[in-house]
Amino acid sequence: MYGSETWSLKMEDRRIEAFEMWIWRRMEKVSWVERKTNEEVLIMVEEKRELLDRITNTIKRDGLDTLSVVMTY
């Protein structure tokens, strides 16, 4: 892969992880002014980051091309 294609994938990874943490914070009503880290929020909800892993496993299972998934954004 060329550098720009790899960079796009990594940017999407960060966005997906940020979205997942945003969801957990909203569900638990954790305000940003409370200054809790993402790890503290995950411990509080007794979960681990898994949204990105699920997406990656689905792509591998279905045999989809990861590059085509990134390019659709």
C-alpha positions, -999 to +999 in steps of 0.1 A: +000+000+000+011+035-006+016+058+024-016+079+018-038+048+017-024+035+049-027+070+065-064+071+056-070+038+072-053+049+104-074+081+104-106+062+101-094+039+130-091+069+153-124+083+143-141+050+150-125+047+184-134+083+192-170+076+182-171+045+204-159+065+234-184+093+227-212+067+228-200+053+262-197+087+277-232+097+265-247+064+278-231+069+312-237+106+313-200+114+319-193+150+312-160+161+296-155+186+325-152+157+349-118+151+333-121+113+333-098+094+309-111+070+283-096+041+303-115+052+334-148+053+315-141+018+300-135+005+335-166+021+348-187+004+321-167-028+324-160-030+287-130-028+264-127-011+230-141-035+206-160-016+178-129-013+156-121-050+162-157-060+152-155-040+120-121-055+111-133-090+118-164-085+096-142-072+068-119-102+070-148-126+074-167-113+044-135-110+023-140-073+016-112-052+004-102-028+032-090-002+007-125+000-009-141+004+025-118+034+033-123+050-001-161+051+003-158+077+030 
